């Protein structure tokens, strides 16, 4: 197993919903290494035309606000996101969201964004209080996506996809289910100034091999939970950047670890 930890210091001002600033910093709370999704794990092209994609992520650190990072790093054509919403799922891995928790995100003030090939975009900050170890449902209305899909196949989490614009619908009945993530690279939270993040770079053991689907019981999840038990470490986030089958110096599944570490 390859294991490397790096402490990142990220500084920024949190958005409080009224345009003012407070003494917080943006820090990663959840992340997934992006790779070119293999053909066996890719969605059919028609699944990503005028489609709603709901994906559930598990945060390691709480905060007063959220911003979302979307990725088209491996796409050869633009990724057209018509809308992006966040909400609280009713339970881990559920396609059902708490209706009054649904919140639309914006990108430079617009409800949607066109992400060029090989690019990643951050949403505008949104006031959306979250706790450590809580789940967030990310729902995207995809207008069109490149054939080369960017994502993280080893999600150990259920995602839901259906036709049409259903981003704010509470329950995606009859949706197709897959155990992969697509186009979502990270969630940042507006955390206290002393917040830090530990990035864990590794292969399948880090990525979550052997973990329970929707159980959020990877060893990195356990580490994040243990950090929360002490006042001296409860402001440390854990960002899992593992890729199953990843190599140190040569590309395997995903870019090699040395190249990935240089992008962090």
Order of alpha helices (4+ residues) and beta strands (2+ residues): beta-beta-beta-beta-beta-beta-beta-beta-beta-beta-beta-beta-beta-beta-beta-beta-beta-alpha-alpha-beta-alpha
